[in-house]
Amino acid sequence: MTNFSSAGVPMVSQITYKTWELTKKSQAAVLPIITRAIQADRDFMDIRTDKARGTISAVQEVTGSGRPQLLKVTTRKQPTGTRIDIAFTVQAGQMAPEAAVRTALCDFLRSAL
């Protein structure tokens, strides 16, 4: 939770919520764990894992507008494990409560620690 940040103005511009964490687990171990956590959340669809790039992408469409919100997870090998970066982007004109986003992103990270 200490690495969580957001940038943008609600309803006026795109908002990007970000967080990151280090884990001692390998990329190969982390990707399926986070994928399962995203699936268990049940708010995301079109979840795609790219093992070669160490990424996960997913979309959320809960507004009925046809304008999806995007989730991107990137993993990078570190000398002592893996760095996990997560970004959730909300388009201009849409809102997502920061507290709920923070909780979800941090839960995804905790699942891999």
N, CA, C and O atoms as a Tinker XYZ file with bonds, in Angstrom:
   452  protein
     1  N      0.809000   -1.200000    0.000000    73     2
     2  CA     0.000000    0.000000    0.000000    64     1     3
     3  C      0.854000    1.267000    0.000000    63     2     4     5
     4  O      0.393000    2.328000   -0.422000    81     3
     5  N      2.069000    1.159000    0.462000    73     3     6
     6  CA     2.923000    2.352000    0.531000    64     5     7
     7  C      3.373000    2.805000   -0.845000    63     6     8     9
     8  O      3.798000    3.949000   -1.004000    81     7
     9  N      3.290000    1.936000   -1.843000    73     7    10
    10  CA     3.742000    2.295000   -3.187000    64     9    11
    11  C      2.595000    2.733000   -4.097000    63    10    12    13
    12  O      2.809000    2.955000   -5.289000    81    11
    13  N      1.397000    2.859000   -3.563000    73    11    14
    14  CA     0.224000    3.223000   -4.356000    64    13    15
    15  C      0.243000    4.708000   -4.687000    63    14    16    17
    16  O      0.573000    5.541000   -3.843000    81    15
    17  N     -0.118000    5.030000   -5.935000    73    15    18
    18  CA    -0.236000    6.430000   -6.346000    64    17    19
    19  C     -1.318000    6.544000   -7.416000    63    18    20    21
    20  O     -1.723000    5.551000   -8.021000    81    19
    21  N     -1.772000    7.763000   -7.632000    73    19    22
    22  CA    -2.726000    8.010000   -8.705000    64    21    23
    23  C     -2.384000    9.332000   -9.367000    63    22    24    25
    24  O     -1.819000   10.236000   -8.751000    81    23
    25  N     -2.746000    9.418000  -10.648000    73    23    26
    26  CA    -2.503000   10.644000  -11.406000    64    25    27
    27  C     -3.694000   10.879000  -12.325000    63    26    28    29
    28  O     -4.170000    9.954000  -12.983000    81    27
    29  N     -4.170000   12.109000  -12.368000    73    27    30
    30  CA    -5.297000   12.471000  -13.212000    64    29    31
    31  C     -6.369000   13.171000  -12.402000    63    30    32    33
    32  O     -6.310000   13.227000  -11.174000    81    31
    33  N     -7.345000   13.702000  -13.111000    73    31    34
    34  CA    -8.438000   14.435000  -12.474000    64    33    35
    35  C     -9.736000   13.687000  -12.760000    63    34    36    37
    36  O    -10.111000   13.528000  -13.922000    81    35
    37  N    -10.433000   13.223000  -11.710000    73    35    38
    38  CA   -11.679000   12.480000  -11.926000    64    37    39
    39  C    -12.653000   13.219000  -12.843000    63    38    40    41
    40  O    -12.881000   14.420000  -12.700000    81    39
    41  N    -13.216000   12.473000  -13.782000    73    39    42
    42  CA   -14.211000   12.943000  -14.750000    64    41    43
    43  C    -13.651000   13.914000  -15.797000    63    42    44    45
    44  O    -14.291000   14.130000  -16.827000    81    43
    45  N    -12.482000   14.499000  -15.560000    73    43    46
    46  CA   -11.921000   15.474000  -16.492000    64    45    47
    47  C    -10.860000   14.838000  -17.390000    63    46    48    49
    48  O    -10.836000   15.072000  -18.598000    81    47
    49  N     -9.993000   14.038000  -16.790000    73    47    50
    50  CA    -8.922000   13.407000  -17.557000    64    49    51
    51  C     -8.827000   11.930000  -17.181000    63    50    52    53
    52  O     -9.468000   11.465000  -16.239000    81    51
    53  N     -8.031000   11.231000  -17.924000    73    51    54
    54  CA    -7.747000    9.835000  -17.594000    64    53    55
    55  C     -7.102000    9.771000  -16.217000    63    54    56    57
    56  O     -6.285000   10.624000  -15.869000    81    55
    57  N     -7.467000    8.763000  -15.433000    73    55    58
    58  CA    -6.839000    8.553000  -14.128000    64    57    59
    59  C     -6.099000    7.228000  -14.181000    63    58    60    61
    60  O     -6.650000    6.213000  -14.606000    81    59
    61  N     -4.853000    7.245000  -13.747000    73    59    62
    62  CA    -4.084000    6.012000  -13.670000    64    61    63
    63  C     -3.695000    5.776000  -12.221000    63    62    64    65
    64  O     -3.052000    6.609000  -11.580000    81    63
    65  N     -4.104000    4.615000  -11.724000    73    63    66
    66  CA    -3.751000    4.174000  -10.382000    64    65    67
    67  C     -2.610000    3.183000  -10.541000    63    66    68    69
    68  O     -2.681000    2.287000  -11.382000    81    67
    69  N     -1.563000    3.331000   -9.744000    73    67    70
    70  CA    -0.397000    2.453000   -9.860000    64    69    71
    71  C      0.074000    1.989000   -8.494000    63    70    72    73
    72  O     -0.100000    2.668000   -7.482000    81    71
    73  N      0.672000    0.816000   -8.501000    73    71    74
    74  CA     1.373000    0.332000   -7.326000    64    73    75
    75  C      2.395000   -0.700000   -7.772000    63    74    76    77
    76  O      2.351000   -1.194000   -8.898000    81    75
    77  N      3.317000   -1.018000   -6.869000    73    75    78
    78  CA     4.348000   -2.017000   -7.189000    64    77    79
    79  C      4.829000   -2.659000   -5.900000    63    78    80    81
    80  O      4.635000   -2.139000   -4.801000    81    79
    81  N      5.463000   -3.810000   -6.079000    73    79    82
    82  CA     6.018000   -4.518000   -4.935000    64    81    83
    83  C      7.085000   -5.483000   -5.418000    63    82    84    85
    84  O      7.086000   -5.894000   -6.578000    81    83
    85  N      7.991000   -5.839000   -4.522000    73    83    86
    86  CA     9.016000   -6.843000   -4.806000    64    85    87
    87  C      8.641000   -8.143000   -4.114000    63    86    88    89
    88  O      8.139000   -8.133000   -2.990000    81    87
    89  N      8.886000   -9.256000   -4.783000    73    87    90
    90  CA     8.667000  -10.565000   -4.192000    64    89    91
    91  C      9.883000  -11.439000   -4.462000    63    90    92    93
    92  O     10.615000  -11.221000   -5.427000    81    91
    93  N     10.086000  -12.406000   -3.623000    73    91    94
    94  CA    11.213000  -13.325000   -3.809000    64    93    95
    95  C     10.879000  -14.436000   -4.801000    63    94    96    97
    96  O     11.752000  -15.216000   -5.183000    81    95
    97  N      9.624000  -14.506000   -5.213000    73    95    98
    98  CA     9.194000  -15.531000   -6.165000    64    97    99
    99  C      9.650000  -15.183000   -7.581000    63    98   100   101
   100  O      9.904000  -14.019000   -7.892000    81    99
   101  N      9.749000  -16.199000   -8.428000    73    99   102
   102  CA    10.152000  -15.999000   -9.824000    64   101   103
   103  C      8.987000  -15.458000  -10.644000    63   102   104   105
   104  O      7.829000  -15.545000  -10.234000    81   103
   105  N      9.311000  -14.894000  -11.815000    73   103   106
   106  CA     8.271000  -14.433000  -12.733000    64   105   107
   107  C      7.328000  -15.575000  -13.090000    63   106   108   109
   108  O      6.110000  -15.400000  -13.123000    81   107
   109  N      7.899000  -16.741000  -13.356000    73   107   110
   110  CA     7.101000  -17.899000  -13.751000    64   109   111
   111  C      6.100000  -18.285000  -12.669000    63   110   112   113
   112  O      5.014000  -18.771000  -12.983000    81   111
   113  N      6.443000  -18.079000  -11.411000    73   111   114
   114  CA     5.539000  -18.395000  -10.304000    64   113   115
   115  C      4.508000  -17.290000  -10.091000    63   114   116   117
   116  O      3.357000  -17.569000   -9.752000    81   115
   117  N      4.915000  -16.046000  -10.288000    73   115   118
   118  CA     4.061000  -14.893000   -9.995000    64   117   119
   119  C      2.909000  -14.742000  -10.994000    63   118   120   121
   120  O      1.779000  -14.466000  -10.591000    81   119
   121  N      3.179000  -14.919000  -12.274000    73   119   122
   122  CA     2.156000  -14.661000  -13.295000    64   121   123
   123  C      0.874000  -15.469000  -13.092000    63   122   124   125
   124  O     -0.207000  -14.880000  -13.107000    81   123
   125  N      0.941000  -16.780000  -12.905000    73   123   126
   126  CA    -0.320000  -17.505000  -12.732000    64   125   127
   127  C     -1.037000  -17.175000  -11.415000    63   126   128   129
   128  O     -2.264000  -17.234000  -11.348000    81   127
   129  N     -0.288000  -16.835000  -10.387000    73   127   130
   130  CA    -0.904000  -16.466000   -9.105000    64   129   131
   131  C     -1.721000  -15.189000   -9.261000    63   130   132   133
   132  O     -2.866000  -15.121000   -8.813000    81   131
   133  N     -1.133000  -14.182000   -9.894000    73   131   134
   134  CA    -1.850000  -12.912000  -10.077000    64   133   135
   135  C     -3.007000  -13.087000  -11.052000    63   134   136   137
   136  O     -4.069000  -12.497000  -10.859000    81   135
   137  N     -2.818000  -13.880000  -12.085000    73   135   138
   138  CA    -3.911000  -14.144000  -13.031000    64   137   139
   139  C     -5.113000  -14.734000  -12.296000    63   138   140   141
   140  O     -6.248000  -14.313000  -12.521000    81   139
   141  N     -4.868000  -15.708000  -11.421000    73   139   142
   142  CA    -5.960000  -16.311000  -10.647000    64   141   143
   143  C     -6.626000  -15.281000   -9.725000    63   142   144   145
   144  O     -7.845000  -15.298000   -9.557000    81   143
   145  N     -5.836000  -14.392000   -9.132000    73   143   146
   146  CA    -6.395000  -13.358000   -8.258000    64   145   147
   147  C     -7.295000  -12.407000   -9.046000    63   146   148   149
   148  O     -8.353000  -12.006000   -8.561000    81   147
   149  N     -6.876000  -12.049000  -10.255000    73   147   150
   150  CA    -7.693000  -11.169000  -11.104000    64   149   151
   151  C     -8.985000  -11.886000  -11.503000    63   150   152   153
   152  O    -10.061000  -11.290000  -11.481000    81   151
   153  N     -8.875000  -13.160000  -11.867000    73   151   154
   154  CA   -10.072000  -13.932000  -12.226000    64   153   155
   155  C    -11.025000  -14.030000  -11.042000    63   154   156   157
   156  O    -12.239000  -13.916000  -11.215000    81   155
   157  N    -10.495000  -14.238000   -9.848000    73   155   158
   158  CA   -11.323000  -14.384000   -8.646000    64   157   159
   159  C    -12.058000  -13.086000   -8.309000    63   158   160   161
   160  O    -13.123000  -13.117000   -7.693000    81   159
   161  N    -11.493000  -11.953000   -8.708000    73   159   162
   162  CA   -12.119000  -10.657000   -8.471000    64   161   163
   163  C    -13.455000  -10.556000   -9.207000    63   162   164   165
   164  O    -14.366000   -9.869000   -8.743000    81   163
   165  N    -13.575000  -11.216000  -10.318000    73   163   166
   166  CA   -14.790000  -11.309000  -11.142000    64   165   167
   167  C    -15.229000   -9.994000  -11.777000    63   166   168   169
   168  O    -16.298000   -9.950000  -12.386000    81   167
   169  N    -14.455000   -8.933000  -11.662000    73   167   170
   170  CA   -14.803000   -7.670000  -12.307000    64   169   171
   171  C    -14.093000   -7.492000  -13.643000    63   170   172   173
   172  O    -14.388000   -6.556000  -14.386000    81   171
   173  N    -13.163000   -8.385000  -13.947000    73   171   174
   174  CA   -12.358000   -8.235000  -15.156000    64   173   175
   175  C    -12.669000   -9.325000  -16.174000    63   174   176   177
   176  O    -13.017000  -10.451000  -15.820000    81   175
   177  N    -12.534000   -8.962000  -17.442000    73   175   178
   178  CA   -12.729000   -9.925000  -18.524000    64   177   179
   179  C    -11.564000   -9.797000  -19.501000    63   178   180   181
   180  O    -10.719000   -8.913000  -19.371000    81   179
   181  N    -11.540000  -10.681000  -20.461000    73   179   182
   182  CA   -10.487000  -10.687000  -21.480000    64   181   183
   183  C     -9.097000  -10.637000  -20.822000    63   182   184   185
   184  O     -8.251000   -9.825000  -21.196000    81   183
   185  N     -8.884000  -11.511000  -19.849000    73   183   186
   186  CA    -7.618000  -11.570000  -19.116000    64   185   187
   187  C     -6.608000  -12.322000  -19.967000    63   186   188   189
   188  O     -6.828000  -13.480000  -20.325000    81   187
   189  N     -5.512000  -11.670000  -20.287000    73   187   190
   190  CA    -4.486000  -12.260000  -21.149000    64   189   191
   191  C     -3.132000  -12.232000  -20.456000    63   190   192   193
   192  O     -2.693000  -11.202000  -19.945000    81   191
   193  N     -2.483000  -13.390000  -20.454000    73   191   194
   194  CA    -1.149000  -13.508000  -19.862000    64   193   195
   195  C     -0.146000  -13.756000  -20.969000    63   194   196   197
   196  O     -0.329000  -14.652000  -21.793000    81   195
   197  N      0.915000  -12.963000  -20.989000    73   195   198
   198  CA     2.009000  -13.143000  -21.948000    64   197   199
   199  C      3.244000  -13.544000  -21.145000    63   198   200   201
   200  O      3.943000  -12.694000  -20.594000    81   199
   201  N      3.501000  -14.845000  -21.087000    73   199   202
   202  CA     4.619000  -15.353000  -20.287000    64   201   203
   203  C      5.961000  -14.845000  -20.805000    63   202   204   205
   204  O      6.859000  -14.556000  -20.015000    81   203
   205  N      6.104000  -14.735000  -22.113000    73   203   206
   206  CA     7.372000  -14.291000  -22.702000    64   205   207
   207  C      7.707000  -12.859000  -22.286000    63   206   208   209
   208  O      8.873000  -12.539000  -22.054000    81   207
   209  N      6.709000  -12.013000  -22.191000    73   207   210
   210  CA     6.931000  -10.612000  -21.800000    64   209   211
   211  C      6.744000  -10.378000  -20.308000    63   210   212   213
   212  O      7.113000   -9.323000  -19.793000    81   211
   213  N      6.172000  -11.355000  -19.614000    73   211   214
   214  CA     5.938000  -11.205000  -18.184000    64   213   215
   215  C      4.826000  -10.234000  -17.871000    63   214   216   217
   216  O      4.909000   -9.483000  -16.899000    81   215
   217  N      3.753000  -10.242000  -18.707000    73   215   218
   218  CA     2.666000   -9.284000  -18.516000    64   217   219
   219  C      1.307000   -9.968000  -18.436000    63   218   220   221
   220  O      1.112000  -11.088000  -18.908000    81   219
   221  N      0.388000   -9.254000  -17.824000    73   219   222
   222  CA    -1.014000   -9.644000  -17.782000    64   221   223
   223  C     -1.807000   -8.391000  -18.144000    63   222   224   225
   224  O     -1.500000   -7.299000  -17.665000    81   223
   225  N     -2.822000   -8.547000  -18.985000    73   223   226
   226  CA    -3.712000   -7.427000  -19.283000    64   225   227
   227  C     -5.152000   -7.905000  -19.118000    63   226   228   229
   228  O     -5.462000   -9.077000  -19.329000    81   227
   229  N     -6.016000   -6.980000  -18.740000    73   227   230
   230  CA    -7.430000   -7.294000  -18.563000    64   229   231
   231  C     -8.231000   -6.012000  -18.732000    63   230   232   233
   232  O     -7.699000   -4.907000  -18.623000    81   231
   233  N     -9.516000   -6.181000  -19.000000    73   231   234
   234  CA   -10.402000   -5.026000  -19.125000    64   233   235
   235  C    -11.559000   -5.172000  -18.149000    63   234   236   237
   236  O    -11.946000   -6.274000  -17.760000    81   235
   237  N    -12.092000   -4.025000  -17.773000    73   235   238
   238  CA   -13.254000   -3.966000  -16.886000    64   237   239
   239  C    -14.262000   -3.045000  -17.547000    63   238   240   241
   240  O    -13.929000   -1.921000  -17.923000    81   239
   241  N    -15.488000   -3.515000  -17.688000    73   239   242
   242  CA   -16.545000   -2.684000  -18.275000    64   241   243
   243  C    -17.761000   -2.791000  -17.375000    63   242   244   245
   244  O    -18.622000   -3.647000  -17.577000    81   243
   245  N    -17.828000   -1.929000  -16.392000    73   243   246
   246  CA   -18.925000   -1.983000  -15.433000    64   245   247
   247  C    -19.887000   -0.804000  -15.582000    63   246   248   249
   248  O    -20.900000   -0.738000  -14.886000    81   247
   249  N    -19.573000    0.121000  -16.482000    73   247   250
   250  CA   -20.399000    1.317000  -16.617000    64   249   251
   251  C    -21.507000    1.160000  -17.645000    63   250   252   253
   252  O    -22.482000    1.911000  -17.625000    81   251
   253  N    -21.366000    0.180000  -18.553000    73   251   254
   254  CA   -22.329000    0.032000  -19.633000    64   253   255
   255  C    -22.082000    0.994000  -20.779000    63   254   256   257
   256  O    -22.873000    1.055000  -21.720000    81   255
   257  N    -20.993000    1.747000  -20.710000    73   255   258
   258  CA   -20.693000    2.747000  -21.742000    64   257   259
   259  C    -19.977000    2.159000  -22.950000    63   258   260   261
   260  O    -19.903000    2.795000  -24.001000    81   259
   261  N    -19.449000    0.950000  -22.802000    73   259   262
   262  CA   -18.650000    0.375000  -23.882000    64   261   263
   263  C    -17.228000    0.900000  -23.900000    63   262   264   265
   264  O    -16.466000    0.605000  -24.820000    81   263
   265  N    -16.865000    1.678000  -22.888000    73   263   266
   266  CA   -15.511000    2.233000  -22.775000    64   265   267
   267  C    -14.813000    1.534000  -21.610000    63   266   268   269
   268  O    -14.998000    1.911000  -20.453000    81   267
   269  N    -14.017000    0.522000  -21.918000    73   267   270
   270  CA   -13.427000   -0.283000  -20.838000    64   269   271
   271  C    -12.319000    0.432000  -20.060000    63   270   272   273
   272  O    -11.632000    1.321000  -20.562000    81   271
   273  N    -12.188000   -0.001000  -18.821000    73   271   274
   274  CA   -11.082000    0.424000  -17.972000    64   273   275
   275  C    -10.024000   -0.664000  -18.093000    63   274   276   277
   276  O    -10.360000   -1.846000  -18.157000    81   275
   277  N     -8.758000   -0.282000  -18.125000    73   275   278
   278  CA    -7.680000   -1.217000  -18.424000    64   277   279
   279  C     -6.803000   -1.522000  -17.220000    63   278   280   281
   280  O     -6.428000   -0.628000  -16.461000    81   279
   281  N     -6.483000   -2.803000  -17.060000    73   279   282
   282  CA    -5.568000   -3.260000  -16.015000    64   281   283
   283  C     -4.353000   -3.854000  -16.695000    63   282   284   285
   284  O     -4.482000   -4.669000  -17.608000    81   283
   285  N     -3.171000   -3.449000  -16.253000    73   283   286
   286  CA    -1.923000   -3.960000  -16.827000    64   285   287
   287  C     -0.987000   -4.345000  -15.684000    63   286   288   289
   288  O     -0.719000   -3.543000  -14.790000    81   287
   289  N     -0.500000   -5.570000  -15.724000    73   287   290
   290  CA     0.466000   -6.060000  -14.748000    64   289   291
   291  C      1.755000   -6.361000  -15.495000    63   290   292   293
   292  O      1.738000   -7.046000  -16.518000    81   291
   293  N      2.857000   -5.860000  -14.995000    73   291   294
   294  CA     4.163000   -6.116000  -15.593000    64   293   295
   295  C      5.077000   -6.695000  -14.528000    63   294   296   297
   296  O      5.161000   -6.176000  -13.415000    81   295
   297  N      5.759000   -7.774000  -14.881000    73   295   298
   298  CA     6.719000   -8.371000  -13.952000    64   297   299
   299  C      8.109000   -8.274000  -14.564000    63   298   300   301
   300  O      8.288000   -8.461000  -15.767000    81   299
   301  N      9.088000   -7.977000  -13.718000    73   299   302
   302  CA    10.475000   -7.881000  -14.175000    64   301   303
   303  C     11.393000   -8.618000  -13.213000    63   302   304   305
   304  O     11.310000   -8.457000  -11.996000    81   303
   305  N     12.251000   -9.412000  -13.778000    73   303   306
   306  CA    13.211000  -10.159000  -12.974000    64   305   307
   307  C     14.154000   -9.190000  -12.272000    63   306   308   309
   308  O     14.647000   -8.231000  -12.866000    81   307
   309  N     14.393000   -9.467000  -10.983000    73   307   310
   310  CA    15.314000   -8.684000  -10.157000    64   309   311
   311  C     16.371000   -9.633000   -9.593000    63   310   312   313
   312  O     16.171000  -10.847000   -9.630000    81   311
   313  N     17.473000   -9.127000   -9.079000    73   311   314
   314  CA    18.510000  -10.008000   -8.533000    64   313   315
   315  C     18.002000  -10.939000   -7.431000    63   314   316   317
   316  O     18.512000  -12.049000   -7.279000    81   315
   317  N     17.004000  -10.499000   -6.661000    73   315   318
   318  CA    16.519000  -11.325000   -5.555000    64   317   319
   319  C     15.084000  -11.798000   -5.746000    63   318   320   321
   320  O     14.457000  -12.237000   -4.782000    81   319
   321  N     14.552000  -11.725000   -6.943000    73   319   322
   322  CA    13.179000  -12.167000   -7.189000    64   321   323
   323  C     12.547000  -11.457000   -8.357000    63   322   324   325
   324  O     13.107000  -11.425000   -9.453000    81   323
   325  N     11.356000  -10.874000   -8.122000    73   323   326
   326  CA    10.576000  -10.247000   -9.188000    64   325   327
   327  C      9.955000   -8.949000   -8.698000    63   326   328   329
   328  O      9.466000   -8.868000   -7.571000    81   327
   329  N      9.979000   -7.937000   -9.554000    73   327   330
   330  CA     9.248000   -6.699000   -9.278000    64   329   331
   331  C      7.930000   -6.788000  -10.036000    63   330   332   333
   332  O      7.900000   -7.127000  -11.219000    81   331
   333  N      6.840000   -6.478000   -9.334000    73   331   334
   334  CA     5.510000   -6.503000   -9.919000    64   333   335
   335  C      4.979000   -5.074000   -9.950000    63   334   336   337
   336  O      4.897000   -4.418000   -8.912000    81   335
   337  N      4.618000   -4.594000  -11.132000    73   335   338
   338  CA     4.011000   -3.276000  -11.296000    64   337   339
   339  C      2.584000   -3.487000  -11.800000    63   338   340   341
   340  O      2.355000   -4.276000  -12.716000    81   339
   341  N      1.634000   -2.783000  -11.202000    73   339   342
   342  CA     0.244000   -2.871000  -11.626000    64   341   343
   343  C     -0.270000   -1.457000  -11.886000    63   342   344   345
   344  O     -0.066000   -0.546000  -11.083000    81   343
   345  N     -0.945000   -1.297000  -13.031000    73   343   346
   346  CA    -1.566000   -0.017000  -13.367000    64   345   347
   347  C     -3.010000   -0.265000  -13.788000    63   346   348   349
   348  O     -3.295000   -1.184000  -14.555000    81   347
   349  N     -3.910000    0.560000  -13.280000    73   347   350
   350  CA    -5.322000    0.493000  -13.636000    64   349   351
   351  C     -5.707000    1.865000  -14.157000    63   350   352   353
   352  O     -5.573000    2.864000  -13.450000    81   351
   353  N     -6.185000    1.914000  -15.395000    73   351   354
   354  CA    -6.474000    3.182000  -16.057000    64   353   355
   355  C     -7.971000    3.345000  -16.278000    63   354   356   357
   356  O     -8.634000    2.466000  -16.828000    81   355
   357  N     -8.485000    4.481000  -15.842000    73   355   358
   358  CA    -9.888000    4.842000  -15.993000    64   357   359
   359  C     -9.952000    5.985000  -17.004000    63   358   360   361
   360  O     -9.247000    6.984000  -16.864000    81   359
   361  N    -10.787000    5.836000  -18.005000    73   359   362
   362  CA   -10.865000    6.847000  -19.059000    64   361   363
   363  C    -11.511000    8.141000  -18.567000    63   362   364   365
   364  O    -12.249000    8.156000  -17.583000    81   363
   365  N    -11.212000    9.215000  -19.277000    73   363   366
   366  CA   -11.820000   10.510000  -18.964000    64   365   367
   367  C    -13.335000   10.370000  -19.001000    63   366   368   369
   368  O    -13.883000    9.691000  -19.869000    81   367
   369  N    -14.009000   11.017000  -18.053000    73   367   370
   370  CA   -15.460000   10.940000  -17.980000    64   369   371
   371  C    -15.960000    9.777000  -17.145000    63   370   372   373
   372  O    -17.165000    9.637000  -16.937000    81   371
   373  N    -15.047000    8.939000  -16.661000    73   371   374
   374  CA   -15.426000    7.809000  -15.820000    64   373   375
   375  C    -14.774000    7.965000  -14.452000    63   374   376   377
   376  O    -13.807000    8.707000  -14.284000    81   375
   377  N    -15.326000    7.249000  -13.483000    73   375   378
   378  CA   -14.776000    7.301000  -12.137000    64   377   379
   379  C    -14.617000    5.895000  -11.581000    63   378   380   381
   380  O    -15.350000    4.976000  -11.947000    81   379
   381  N    -13.660000    5.749000  -10.702000    73   379   382
   382  CA   -13.473000    4.525000   -9.924000    64   381   383
   383  C    -13.019000    4.982000   -8.545000    63   382   384   385
   384  O    -12.018000    5.689000   -8.432000    81   383
   385  N    -13.729000    4.595000   -7.503000    73   383   386
   386  CA   -13.358000    5.044000   -6.154000    64   385   387
   387  C    -11.934000    4.618000   -5.809000    63   386   388   389
   388  O    -11.591000    3.439000   -5.885000    81   387
   389  N    -11.116000    5.591000   -5.430000    73   387   390
   390  CA    -9.707000    5.304000   -5.159000    64   389   391
   391  C     -9.523000    4.239000   -4.086000    63   390   392   393
   392  O     -8.645000    3.387000   -4.218000    81   391
   393  N    -10.314000    4.265000   -3.049000    73   391   394
   394  CA   -10.158000    3.279000   -1.971000    64   393   395
   395  C    -10.407000    1.860000   -2.479000    63   394   396   397
   396  O     -9.690000    0.931000   -2.104000    81   395
   397  N    -11.412000    1.691000   -3.323000    73   395   398
   398  CA   -11.716000    0.365000   -3.866000    64   397   399
   399  C    -10.614000   -0.103000   -4.809000    63   398   400   401
   400  O    -10.239000   -1.276000   -4.791000    81   399
   401  N    -10.096000    0.796000   -5.625000    73   399   402
   402  CA    -9.007000    0.443000   -6.541000    64   401   403
   403  C     -7.759000    0.077000   -5.750000    63   402   404   405
   404  O     -7.098000   -0.918000   -6.049000    81   403
   405  N     -7.442000    0.873000   -4.750000    73   403   406
   406  CA    -6.268000    0.601000   -3.914000    64   405   407
   407  C     -6.374000   -0.791000   -3.289000    63   406   408   409
   408  O     -5.417000   -1.564000   -3.322000    81   407
   409  N     -7.526000   -1.102000   -2.726000    73   407   410
   410  CA    -7.725000   -2.407000   -2.099000    64   409   411
   411  C     -7.541000   -3.540000   -3.111000    63   410   412   413
   412  O     -6.848000   -4.518000   -2.830000    81   411
   413  N     -8.156000   -3.411000   -4.280000    73   411   414
   414  CA    -8.060000   -4.470000   -5.294000    64   413   415
   415  C     -6.625000   -4.660000   -5.773000    63   414   416   417
   416  O     -6.143000   -5.790000   -5.835000    81   415
   417  N     -5.939000   -3.576000   -6.113000    73   415   418
   418  CA    -4.570000   -3.699000   -6.622000    64   417   419
   419  C     -3.644000   -4.284000   -5.552000    63   418   420   421
   420  O     -2.793000   -5.123000   -5.852000    81   419
   421  N     -3.810000   -3.846000   -4.326000    73   419   422
   422  CA    -2.967000   -4.362000   -3.248000    64   421   423
   423  C     -3.289000   -5.825000   -2.956000    63   422   424   425
   424  O     -2.395000   -6.594000   -2.602000    81   423
   425  N     -4.557000   -6.218000   -3.101000    73   423   426
   426  CA    -4.910000   -7.637000   -2.933000    64   425   427
   427  C     -4.241000   -8.490000   -4.009000    63   426   428   429
   428  O     -3.769000   -9.591000   -3.724000    81   427
   429  N     -4.198000   -7.985000   -5.247000    73   427   430
   430  CA    -3.538000   -8.716000   -6.317000    64   429   431
   431  C     -2.063000   -8.905000   -5.984000    63   430   432   433
   432  O     -1.513000   -9.990000   -6.172000    81   431
   433  N     -1.429000   -7.850000   -5.492000    73   431   434
   434  CA    -0.013000   -7.928000   -5.118000    64   433   435
   435  C      0.207000   -8.905000   -3.963000    63   434   436   437
   436  O      1.108000   -9.742000   -4.005000    81   435
   437  N     -0.625000   -8.786000   -2.938000    73   435   438
   438  CA    -0.478000   -9.667000   -1.765000    64   437   439
   439  C     -0.577000  -11.135000   -2.141000    63   438   440   441
   440  O      0.076000  -11.980000   -1.529000    81   439
   441  N     -1.384000  -11.440000   -3.139000    73   439   442
   442  CA    -1.550000  -12.838000   -3.546000    64   441   443
   443  C     -0.239000  -13.433000   -4.042000    63   442   444   445
   444  O     -0.033000  -14.644000   -3.958000    81   443
   445  N      0.641000  -12.590000   -4.555000    73   443   446
   446  CA     1.905000  -13.074000   -5.131000    64   445   447
   447  C      3.080000  -13.030000   -4.175000    63   446   448   449
   448  O      4.168000  -13.491000   -4.520000    81   447
   449  N      2.889000  -12.487000   -2.985000    73   447   450
   450  CA     4.003000  -12.337000   -2.053000    64   449   451
   451  C      4.292000  -13.572000   -1.264000    63   450   452
   452  O      5.209000  -13.579000   -0.442000    81   451
